[in-house]
Amino acid sequence: MATAMVIGTQWGDEGKGKIVDYLAQKADVVIRSQGGNNAGHTVVVDDKAFGLRLLPSGILFSDKICIIGSGVVISPQVFLQEIENMRSQGVKISKLEISTRAHVIMPYHVRIDEEDEKLKGDAKIGTTKNGIGPCYADKINRVGIRIGDLMDAGIFEEKLRMNIDLKNRLFEKYYGCQGLDYDAVLQEYLGYAEKLRPYVKDTDYSANVYVTEGKKVLFEGAQATMLDIDHGTYPFVTSSNPTAGGACTGSGVGPRRMQNIVGVVKAYTTRVGAGPFPAEQDNAVGEYLRNTGHEFGTVTGRPRRCGWLDTAVVKYAAMLNSLDYLAITRLDILDDLDVIKICTGYKYKGEMLQEYPASLKILEAAEPVYEEMPGWKTPVSACRTYEELPEAARQYVERISELVGVPLGIVSVGPNRKQTIILKHIF
């Protein structure tokens, strides 16, 4: 048995796609286990960028089996468009599986997402308005439509009718907007069903068969730990569990079969949308990080909030995910800084906090405590071994490992596969 998992340790955008793509070179199977098309991975191969939203990053290898698991919510329109985009760029799609148990994002989910954000005004969450939250809400409310339902026209018609009736009353009486046309939605989605059908499979079983057969199986996380619906900075979170436990439930593969859990850590911190961010730098440093790192959302294009690396966040993520190794990414973005700070913890009312607080009130009032380290003031993007890194850069990543309590596994010095320094071979 050989499995590995890639998990984001911050608020997303850590470079998980690049790490998954690199590890996928030696994997046989890549599984995406949660989230929807609100997630975005950018993978660079030979200086060519591929933007992924629903497809696992392993899709760039034609010989890999790629699975979209039961915990994912799927927009058929976005999925099919993504397939076409990949094919137009020369990517061969041949070994893709979609779980019969994955839930389907419907037009009413997108409409609810949009209308809810309007009603909330200044209290809005800052969603991508792709219908992710409302789809997960229907799933939990047990009125959701699954891919397996979409494959059976009779079942789909019945479930769609019930949902359209319920949602149209909501639109007309609560939101004060026009409802949806049942027949139009029915015909649109029955058309999607036929295009999706070749990929649909009971992946709970196939995923476990692949593990049992000894295939190298890589689990790909979307979003990140601090966006976890249960453990993140609630309510400024996503609607699924992008933690190691979520990979188990979203793939149908039990926890005893999970090995080599890799936490991806951006060398600084970013987050999109609202919510507390103690180490945020709303100043020249933040602007430098945003502009140098091109920190704008893959899906939305929104500018990301930027700040120093917060190891209080990463240490919390290490605990929740039982991390085996760290993968430090985007080290090259810090090349030109004279001084680099690391947030090592928070003070609240003059006392050091010993635990990461669940209370947003405390987080918003928390005072970050920093250590200063010297910058290396030289490009690291051409380094191919750990020894080639400047001493100050090695000291920086080693200090991160020390503060978090997890050994280094990978250090990334640029977006391309070749700009990856391996300290621990995962497969």
N, C-alpha and C positions, 0 to 999 in steps of 0.2 A: 504494500500500500504506500502510495506517495501522493500526498496532497499538500497544497499551500494555499494561503489566503492573503489577499491584499486589502488592507483596511485604511481608510483615512482617519487621521488622529486629530484633525482640527475642525474647521467649518467647511471643508471641501476645497476643491481646486488645488490640492497638494501635488498633483502630478501623478495620480494613481494610474491613469491610462498608460503613461510611459512605462511605469514599473510593471504593469500587467503585460504590456506588449513585449517587454524584454524577457520576462519570465516565461511568456507563452512560447518563446522559441523552443523551449525544451519540454513544454507541456503537450499532452495529447488532447485534453479537454479543458475548455474555459467556460465557467458558469457565472452568469449574472443572476443575483438572487433577490434583489429588491429595487425599489425606486421606479421611476418612469422616465419619460422624455424631458423631465425637468433637469435631469443630470446631463452633464456634457464632458466627454473626454476628448482631448486633442492628442493624437499620436503622430509623431514625426518620423518618417522613414525616408532616408536619403534626401533630406531637406524638403520632402513633400508632406504637407500637413493633412491629416484626415480627421474630420470632426465627427465624433460618434455620440449618439444620444440614447439609443436603446440597444444597439448591437454590442455584444461583448468585444473587448479590444482584440481578442484572439481572431476576430473575423478577417484580419489582414493576412492570416496564414491559411491558405486553401486546404491544408491537410489537417487542420484542427477541428475537432467537434466543438461547436459553440452552442450553449444552452441558455435560453431565457427562461428562468425558473418560475416556480409557482408564486413567489412573493413579489414579482414584478407586475406593474400595471401598464397595459399596452394600448397605445393609440394606433389603431391599424393604419390610419392615413400616414402618420409620421413614420411608422415602421416600414411601410412599403416604399415611401419616398426615400428613406435612408438606404434601403436595398438598391434602389435604382441609382442613387448617387454613388454608392460604392462600385456598382458595376460600370458606371460611366468613367470611373477612375481606374478601371482595370482590375478591380478586386473580384475574384471568383467566389461566389456564394454556393457552397455545395454540401456542407455538413452542419446545417443550422436546425436546431430544435426549439420549439416553443411549447411551454407547458400547457396542457389542457386546463390546468387549475389557475392559471394566471387570469387576472381580471382585466376587463376591457374598459378603456376610457371612452365614454359616450359624449355626444355634443352637449348634453345637459350638464355634464360635469364641468366642462369648460365654461359654460354660461354661468353656473353657480359660482365658480371660482372668481370670475370677473365681477359679478354683481355683489358678492360678499366683500370684496376688497373695496368697492365703491362705498358700501354702507359703513364700513369700519372707519373710513376717513383717516385721521392721524394715527389711529390705533391699528392700521392694517399690518399684516404680517410681512408683506413684501414677497408674495408668492410669484411664481413664474406665469401664473394664470393658464396653465396647461391642463387643469382639471385633475391634478394628482390627488390633492387632499379630498375633494368630494368623491372621487372614485374609491379611495381607501375608506372613506366614511360609509359609503354604500356597502362595501365589503364587510365592515364590522357590523353594520346594521342589517346584514343578511338579505339585502335586496340587490346585490351586485350581479352583474352578468359576466360569466367566465368564458374563456376561449372555447371550452368544450360546449357551452351553451350556444355560442355563435356557430359552431359546426353542425348543429341540429336546427334546421329552419323552424320546426314546430315549437320547440322549446324557446328559441330566441324570440319568435313572434309573441308568444305568451308573456315572457318576462319583459320584453320591450314595451308592450301595451300597458302593463301594470306601472312600469316606471314612467312612461310618458304621461300617463294620467296623473300620477302623483306629482311629478315635477312641473307639469303645466299649471296645476293649481298653485304651486309654490311661486312660479314665475308671475302669474297673473294677480294673485292676491297679496303676496308678500313683497316681491321685488317690483311689481308694477310694470312688468315688461311682457312682451308677446311670447306665447308658448311655442313649442316645436311641433312640426308636422310629422305625425307618426309614419305615414306612408313613405315620406321622403327619407326619413332616417332608416326605415326598414330596408328599402331598396339599396341605399348607399352601403349599409353594413352587410347585407347579403352578398353584395359585390365584393366587399373586402374578404368575406368568409372564403370564397373560392380561391382567392389569391393567397390566403394564409394557409389553406388546408394542407399543402404539401409539407409544411414545416411542423405541423402540430403532432405532439407525441406526449405520452405520460412520462414526463421527465423525472418525476420522483423515483420511478423504477430505473430508467435508463442511467441516471446519474449514479445510483448505487451499484448498478451492474458494472459501470466503468471503474468505480473504485475497487470493487471486488476483483475485477480482472487484473488489477495492478497497474492500470493506466495512470499517468501523471495528471492529476486533476487540479486545476487552478480556480479558486473562487475569487471573483472580482466584486469588490464593493463599489457602490455608487454613493455620492454624498460623503458624509463622514460622521465620526462619533459625536461631535458636539451638535449635530443636527438630528440625532436619534430622538424619536418621539417620546421615549421613556427616560433617557439619560442625558439628553442635550439641554440647551438653554431654552426650555419650554416657556412660552409657546412659539418662540422664534426658531422653529425646527422644521424638519420635513415630516412626512406622514407615515414613515416606515422605520425599520430598525437597521441602520447601516453599520451595525456592530457585528462582532464575530458570532454572537448568538443569533442574530438576524440572518446570517448566511446559512445557518443550520435550518431554521424554519423556512426560509425562502427557497432553499434548494431541495429540501427533503432528505438531506444527508445528516446523520446523527453526529453529535459533538465528539464522540470517541474516535471518529474517523478524520478529525481535523488536526492537521499538523502545520508547523512552519507558518505561524501567523505573523505577517509582516505589516508593521504600522508605518504608513507613509507620512513623513514630516517635512513640510516646506520649511526652508531655512529661515523664514520669517512667517508672519501670520497674516491671513486675510479672511474676510468674511463678506458675504453679499447680503444686503437688506438690513432690516432693523435688528436690534438686540444688543445686549451688553458686550463690550469688547474692551476689557481693562488695559490691554497693551497697545491699543490703537494709537497711531501717530497722525493726528489731524494737523499736519505741519509739513515742512520741507522734506523730512525723512519719509513720511507717508507718500508724498508726491513722487519722490525719487523711486521708492519701491514700486509704486503703481506704474509709472512711466517706463522704468527700466525693465520691469517684469511683465509689461503689457497686461496688467491685471484688469481685464474686462471680461465679463461673463461669456462663456462659450455659447450658451443658449440665448441669453437675453441681451448681451452686449453692455450690461450695466457695469459702471466702474465699481471695483471692489474696494472695500475699506482695508487699509493696510496698517501694519504695526510690527513691532519687534516680535521675535519668537517668544511664545509663552509656554514655558515648560510645565507650569501648573496644569495647563490644559492637556499637554501631551502625557504627563504622568498619570492624570485621571484616565485618559484614554488607554494607557498601557494596562492599568488595573482592570478596566471594564472588558478589554479584549484579550487579556492574558497574552500580551505580545511576546513573541520570541525574538524578533529582530526589528531594528529601525531601518528605514530607507530614507535618507536625507536627500531632498530634491532642491533644485534651484539655487544651489550654493553659489553659482556664477553671478547671480543677481547682486550679491553683496560685494563684488570685486572692488568697487571704487570707494567704499566707505572707510574713513579713517578709524572710526570707533564703531563697534557693534555691541548692542545691548541684548541681554537675555533676561526676560522676566522669570524670576525663580519662585515667585509666590506673591501673595497679597496680604496687605494689612487692612484690618477693618476696626475702626475705633481704637487705633493704636496697637492692636494685637495682631500677631501673625495668624492667619487662618491655617488650620491643620488639615482641612478637608476642602474639596472643591464645593462651593456652596450651591445648593439648589435654588436658593432665593435670588431672584433677579434684583430685588431691592439691595441686597448685600453686594452682589456683583457690581451693580452700577455705582455703588459708593466705595468699592474696594480700591485701595491704592496699590498699584503694582510696585514690586520691589525688584530692582535691576542689578545685574552684574555687568560690568563693562569689560570688553575684550578688544584687543587691537585688531584692526582690519589687516588684510594681507596685501591690498593695493597692487595686485597683479592678476591678470586673467588666469582662471583655472580651467577654462573650457577645453584646452588641449591636453589636460592631464589624463592619462589612461591607467595609472596605477596610484595606489594610495600614497606611496612614497614620493611621487611627483608633486603632490599637493604642497603648497607653501606651509611652513610650520604653523603659522597662525591659523590657517584653515583647518589643519588637523586638530589643533587645540580646541577650535570652536566645536567641531562635530563630536570630539571626544568628551567635551564638557556637556554637550546635550545628552549624550549617552549616560554619563555619570549622574546627571540631575534626574533623568527619567528612570534610570535603573534597568535599562534594556540594552543589550549589546548592538553595535552597528552591524548591519548586513550589507547595505548598499549605500553608495554616495553617488548622486547624479550631478554632473557638472554642465549639463546642457540638454536640449530636447531630443537629440538623436540617440539611437540605440548605442552607437559607439561611444557616446559620452556617458558611460555608466561604469563605475568602479565597483567591482564585486569583492566584498570581504568575506562573504559566506555564501557558498553555492547552495541554493535552496533545493533544486532538483538534481 
